[in-house]
Amino acid sequence: MTAPQRLIQTATEAVPKRPRGRPRKTADERDDGNRRPALLSAAARLFRRQGFDATSTRDIAAAVGMHSGSPFYHFKSKSALLCAVMEEGMRSAIARQACAVQSVPPSPALAQMRQLIRTHFDTLHGRGNDFVPVMLYEHRSLTDLQRVSLSKLQHEYEAAWTPVLEALHASGHLRAPVKLSRLLILGALSWSVQWFSARKGASLDELTDAAMALFLKE
């Protein structure tokens, strides 16, 4: 071995070998990785209050005490985070609605309808429930592919209303066609995010009573 070769070998051996695989996360990174629910909640709250365009990932990270780049451990972009907020909201709404419907006997259908409406209002206006309202406000900010993914969850949520509306139509409590009734009722109820405020004197129970009187013949 020549002198230059020995010099190169010595220098190479002096450089510590890098461990195989992904580098270990720091303590801060591990902490950030366990806070995905808090990140989604903060994003939902800020998207609802400030709007998607006016909210930065830095704003969201600061709201939960994370580093400014931490949201990107979980989401490729702010748009992906928006979609995740909406998906979380819809999955939570579906689960909440399923529990509510199961708690009421299928007959009379009026009781089930009241439960569906009341649960829907709670999803929209209950404390900390910013997820679904964000979907109503910011649906246009999604990509076409994201809309397709969310539409499946929306269909699952709305499907629970169809058998109840069919029973109400058969009993004469609902006069309009079932499909149009579902679209009109859910559209009207969801629009309440634009104007409803519990501080103005009405409760969610009173709102439910008004909706029942408006759409159904009891």
C-alpha positions as CSV (number, residue, x, y, z in Angstrom):
1,M,0.0,0.0,0.0
2,T,1.4,3.3,-1.0
3,A,1.7,6.3,1.4
4,P,-1.2,8.2,-0.2
5,Q,-3.4,5.1,0.0
6,R,-2.5,4.7,3.7
7,L,-3.4,8.3,4.3
8,I,-6.9,7.9,2.6
9,Q,-7.6,4.7,4.6
10,T,-6.7,6.4,7.9
11,A,-8.9,9.4,7.2
12,T,-11.8,7.1,6.2
13,E,-11.5,5.0,9.4
14,A,-11.6,8.2,11.5
15,V,-15.0,9.2,10.2
16,P,-17.7,7.6,12.4
17,K,-20.1,5.4,10.5
18,R,-23.7,6.7,10.2
19,P,-26.3,4.3,11.7
20,R,-28.5,2.5,9.2
21,G,-32.2,3.4,8.9
22,R,-34.0,6.7,9.7
23,P,-32.3,9.0,12.3
24,R,-33.8,8.9,15.7
25,K,-36.2,11.7,16.5
26,T,-35.3,14.3,19.2
27,A,-37.4,14.5,22.4
28,D,-39.3,17.5,20.9
29,E,-40.1,15.6,17.7
30,R,-41.4,12.6,19.7
31,D,-43.6,14.9,21.7
32,D,-45.0,16.6,18.6
33,G,-45.7,13.1,17.1
34,N,-48.1,12.3,20.0
35,R,-50.1,15.5,19.6
36,R,-51.9,14.9,16.4
37,P,-55.4,15.3,18.0
38,A,-54.4,18.7,19.5
39,L,-53.0,19.8,16.1
40,L,-56.3,18.9,14.3
41,S,-58.4,20.7,17.0
42,A,-56.3,23.8,16.7
43,A,-56.4,23.8,12.9
44,A,-60.2,23.4,13.0
45,R,-60.6,26.2,15.4
46,L,-58.4,28.6,13.5
47,F,-59.7,27.6,10.1
48,R,-63.2,28.4,11.3
49,R,-62.4,31.7,13.0
50,Q,-59.8,33.1,10.5
51,G,-60.5,31.2,7.3
52,F,-58.2,28.7,5.5
53,D,-56.3,31.3,3.5
54,A,-55.6,33.6,6.4
55,T,-54.3,30.8,8.7
56,S,-50.7,29.6,8.4
57,T,-49.2,26.4,9.6
58,R,-47.1,28.5,11.9
59,D,-50.3,29.8,13.5
60,I,-51.5,26.3,14.0
61,A,-48.2,25.1,15.4
62,A,-48.0,28.0,17.8
63,A,-51.6,27.4,19.1
64,V,-50.5,24.0,20.5
65,G,-46.9,24.9,21.4
66,M,-45.2,23.1,18.6
67,H,-42.3,24.1,16.4
68,S,-43.3,25.8,13.2
69,G,-42.4,22.9,11.0
70,S,-44.0,20.2,13.2
71,P,-47.3,20.0,11.3
72,F,-45.4,18.6,8.3
73,Y,-44.5,15.5,10.3
74,H,-48.1,14.5,9.8
75,F,-49.4,16.4,6.7
76,K,-47.7,17.1,3.4
77,S,-49.3,20.5,3.1
78,K,-51.8,22.9,4.7
79,S,-54.4,21.6,2.2
80,A,-53.8,18.1,3.4
81,L,-54.3,19.3,7.0
82,L,-57.6,21.0,6.0
83,C,-58.8,17.7,4.4
84,A,-57.8,15.8,7.6
85,V,-59.8,18.3,9.7
86,M,-62.9,17.7,7.6
87,E,-62.5,13.9,7.6
88,E,-62.1,13.9,11.4
89,G,-65.2,16.0,11.7
90,M,-67.3,13.7,9.5
91,R,-66.1,10.5,11.1
92,S,-66.9,12.0,14.5
93,A,-70.3,13.1,13.3
94,I,-71.1,9.7,11.9
95,A,-70.2,8.0,15.2
96,R,-72.1,10.5,17.2
97,Q,-75.2,10.2,15.0
98,A,-75.1,6.3,15.1
99,C,-75.1,6.4,18.9
100,A,-77.9,8.9,19.0
101,V,-80.1,6.9,16.6
102,Q,-79.5,3.7,18.5
103,S,-80.6,5.3,21.7
104,V,-84.2,5.9,20.3
105,P,-86.6,3.2,19.2
106,P,-87.2,3.1,15.4
107,S,-90.9,3.8,16.0
108,P,-92.3,6.4,16.1
109,A,-90.2,7.9,13.3
110,L,-90.9,11.4,14.7
111,A,-88.8,10.6,17.8
112,Q,-85.9,9.4,15.6
113,M,-86.2,12.5,13.4
114,R,-86.0,14.8,16.4
115,Q,-82.9,12.9,17.6
116,L,-81.3,13.3,14.2
117,I,-82.0,17.0,14.1
118,R,-80.8,17.6,17.6
119,T,-77.6,15.6,17.1
120,H,-76.9,17.5,13.9
121,F,-77.3,20.8,15.7
122,D,-74.9,19.6,18.4
123,T,-72.4,18.6,15.8
124,L,-72.6,22.1,14.3
125,H,-72.9,24.2,17.5
126,G,-71.7,22.1,20.4
127,R,-68.6,23.2,22.3
128,G,-65.4,22.6,20.5
129,N,-67.2,21.3,17.4
130,D,-65.4,23.3,14.8
131,F,-64.7,20.4,12.4
132,V,-67.9,20.1,10.3
133,P,-68.5,23.9,10.1
134,V,-65.0,24.2,8.6
135,M,-66.2,21.8,5.9
136,L,-69.2,24.0,5.2
137,Y,-67.1,27.2,5.0
138,E,-64.0,25.9,3.2
139,H,-65.2,23.1,0.9
140,R,-64.1,25.1,-2.1
141,S,-60.5,25.0,-0.8
142,L,-60.2,21.3,-1.4
143,T,-58.8,19.6,-4.4
144,D,-61.0,17.5,-6.6
145,L,-59.5,14.3,-5.2
146,Q,-60.1,15.4,-1.6
147,R,-63.7,16.2,-2.4
148,V,-64.2,12.7,-3.7
149,S,-62.8,11.2,-0.5
150,L,-65.1,13.4,1.7
151,S,-68.2,12.8,-0.4
152,K,-68.1,9.2,0.7
153,L,-68.2,10.2,4.3
154,Q,-71.0,12.7,3.6
155,H,-73.0,10.0,1.9
156,E,-72.6,7.7,4.8
157,Y,-73.8,10.4,7.2
158,E,-76.8,11.4,5.1
159,A,-77.8,7.8,4.5
160,A,-79.0,7.4,8.1
161,W,-81.7,10.0,7.4
162,T,-83.3,8.3,4.5
163,P,-85.1,5.4,6.3
164,V,-86.5,7.8,8.9
165,L,-87.7,10.2,6.2
166,E,-89.3,7.3,4.3
167,A,-91.2,6.2,7.4
168,L,-92.4,9.8,8.0
169,H,-93.5,10.1,4.3
170,A,-95.4,6.8,4.6
171,S,-97.2,8.0,7.8
172,G,-98.1,11.3,6.2
173,H,-95.9,13.5,8.5
174,L,-93.7,14.3,5.5
175,R,-95.3,15.5,2.3
176,A,-92.4,16.3,0.1
177,P,-90.4,13.6,-1.8
178,V,-87.8,11.9,0.5
179,K,-84.7,12.7,-1.5
180,L,-85.5,16.4,-1.9
181,S,-86.6,16.6,1.7
182,R,-83.2,15.2,2.9
183,L,-81.3,17.7,0.8
184,L,-83.5,20.7,1.8
185,I,-83.6,19.8,5.5
186,L,-79.9,19.2,5.9
187,G,-79.1,22.3,3.9
188,A,-81.3,24.4,6.0
189,L,-80.0,23.0,9.3
190,S,-76.4,23.3,8.2
191,W,-76.9,27.0,7.2
192,S,-77.6,27.8,10.8
193,V,-73.8,28.0,11.3
194,Q,-74.1,31.4,9.6
195,W,-76.5,32.9,12.0
196,F,-77.1,30.9,15.2
197,S,-75.8,32.1,18.5
198,A,-76.8,30.7,21.9
199,R,-76.2,34.1,23.3
200,K,-79.2,35.4,21.4
201,G,-81.5,33.5,23.7
202,A,-82.4,30.3,21.8
203,S,-81.2,26.8,22.9
204,L,-80.4,23.9,20.7
205,D,-83.6,22.2,22.0
206,E,-85.6,25.2,20.9
207,L,-83.9,25.2,17.6
208,T,-84.8,21.5,17.2
209,D,-88.5,22.2,18.1
210,A,-88.6,24.9,15.5
211,A,-87.1,22.7,12.8
212,M,-89.6,19.9,13.6
213,A,-92.5,22.3,13.3
214,L,-91.2,23.8,10.1
215,F,-90.6,20.6,8.1
216,L,-93.0,18.1,9.5
217,K,-96.7,17.7,10.1
218,E,-97.1,16.3,13.7
